[in-house]
Amino acid sequence: MIVKARKKPVVISAVQYTGENFIELQEFVEAVFCNAKPDGTVEVYEYILGQWQVVPVGSFVIKGTKGEFYACSPEVFENIYDIIDESAADAAF
């Protein structure tokens, strides 16, 4: 049987890496290893996925529903997510 389905709405947390907000990014990923590279990128070690995530300047680091972190290009982020007012997100739950 073929069915049509709509993806459930999920509110996520994300930080866009600007190249100047390394400390903010490091705090966002909590105790996860975070290394600044000479080329301006950052590497974030993701324990749940067991791999390093390369985060270029301009990319978003997203905290997933299971606490995992992953990088997302700004183009993909803008196509998938709408930035919402934090108070509106709290009221939705």
C-alpha positions in Angstrom: 0.0 0.0 0.0 1.4 3.4 -0.9 0.7 6.2 1.6 1.6 9.9 1.7 3.1 11.2 5.0 4.2 14.6 6.3 7.3 14.9 8.5 6.4 15.8 12.1 7.4 19.3 13.1 10.3 19.3 15.5 11.9 22.3 17.2 15.7 22.2 17.1 18.5 24.3 18.6 21.3 25.5 16.4 24.2 27.9 16.3 25.6 29.4 13.1 29.4 29.4 13.2 30.6 32.9 12.1 34.3 32.3 12.4 34.3 34.6 15.4 32.0 32.8 17.8 34.1 29.7 18.7 33.4 30.0 22.4 29.6 30.2 21.8 29.9 27.1 19.6 32.0 25.3 22.2 29.4 26.1 24.9 26.6 25.0 22.7 28.1 21.5 22.1 28.7 21.3 25.8 31.4 18.7 26.7 32.0 17.6 23.1 35.5 18.2 21.7 35.7 21.2 19.5 38.9 22.2 17.6 39.5 25.4 15.6 41.5 24.7 12.4 44.0 27.0 10.7 41.7 27.2 7.6 38.9 28.8 9.6 36.8 25.6 10.0 36.0 24.0 13.3 35.8 20.2 14.0 33.3 19.0 16.5 33.6 15.4 17.7 30.1 13.9 18.0 30.0 11.1 20.6 26.6 9.6 19.6 27.6 9.4 15.9 31.2 8.6 16.8 32.8 10.9 14.2 34.2 14.3 13.7 32.0 16.9 12.0 33.7 19.6 10.0 31.9 23.0 10.4 32.9 25.6 7.7 32.3 29.3 8.5 28.6 30.1 7.9 27.4 26.6 8.6 25.0 25.8 11.4 25.6 23.2 14.1 22.3 21.6 15.0 21.5 19.7 18.1 19.4 16.7 17.1 16.5 15.1 18.9 18.7 12.5 20.6 21.4 15.0 21.7 23.6 14.5 18.7 25.3 17.4 16.9 25.8 17.8 13.2 26.8 20.4 10.7 24.4 21.9 8.2 25.1 24.2 5.3 23.3 27.6 5.4 21.5 26.8 2.2 20.1 23.5 3.5 19.3 25.1 6.8 17.3 27.9 5.2 15.4 25.4 3.0 14.4 23.1 5.9 14.1 25.4 8.9 12.2 28.6 9.8 13.8 30.5 12.7 11.2 31.0 15.4 10.7 33.2 18.4 11.9 31.2 21.4 8.8 32.2 23.5 6.6 30.8 20.6 8.5 27.6 20.6 8.0 27.2 24.4 4.3 27.8 24.1 4.0 25.1 21.4 4.8 22.4 24.0 
